[in-house]
Amino acid sequence: MAIEQLFCDCEGRLGRFLAQMVGNRQLAEDLLQDTFHDAFRLRDRLAEVENREAWLFGIARNRALSALRSRRRFRAALERLVQRPEPSERDDLELLALRDLLERHLEPDDRALLILRYLYGFDSGELAAMTGRTPEAVRQRLARAKARLIEAAGRGPSPTVQKESDR
């Protein structure tokens, strides 16, 4: 049985399974596409598989569980953000100046990382979970973004600035 035929035979049942797992039709459709992509990529292993339908459902199950874990981590992060106290007026003015500096010198993704790290206190492991990067990749991006901001603010690198990789 060719991989395409397996997809055709299982698409409806697999889509229903994913929708039942994640409780969201749009996410289930995305996961179905991801499942088919993974299966197509791994199609060389199909000859060794005893039950091809179970193999395909296993890929879908792993995709669904991963999506549910990501959604749970995202909700936990949002919950922590909601519980933080509101800043004072002075904090608001400082944040406006910082936001202006961030917008002028950093890409949106790097701005988000810096804000989440230094204003909301998320560590590199939590940021990695949010962004799908490794903690080391997050630390590197943070260090580069900080260096760009320090340079933009007119100061050279300061020996008192703690390296992100030390955290």
KAJOPE-V92607 format. One line per field, one symbol per residue. ss: DSSP state (H for helix, E for strand, C for the rest). burial: + if it has 9 or more other ideal C-beta (glycine too) atoms within 8 Angstrom, else -. A space follows every 50 residues. Layout:
ss = ???
burial = ???
This chain:
ss = CCHHHHHHHHHHHHHHHHHHHHCCHHHHHHHHHHHHHHHHHCHHHHHHCC CHHHHHHHHHHHHHHHHHHHHHHHHHHHHHHHHCCCCCHHHHHHHHHHHH HHHHHCCHHHHHHHHHHHHCCCCHHHHHHHHCCCHHHHHHHHHHHHHHHH HHCCCCCCCCCCCHHHC
burial = --+--++--++--++-+++-++----+++-++-+++-++--+---+---- -++-+++-+++-+++-++-++-++--+--+-----------+--+----- ++---+---++-+++++--+-+-+-+++-++-+-+-++++++++++++++ ++-----------+---
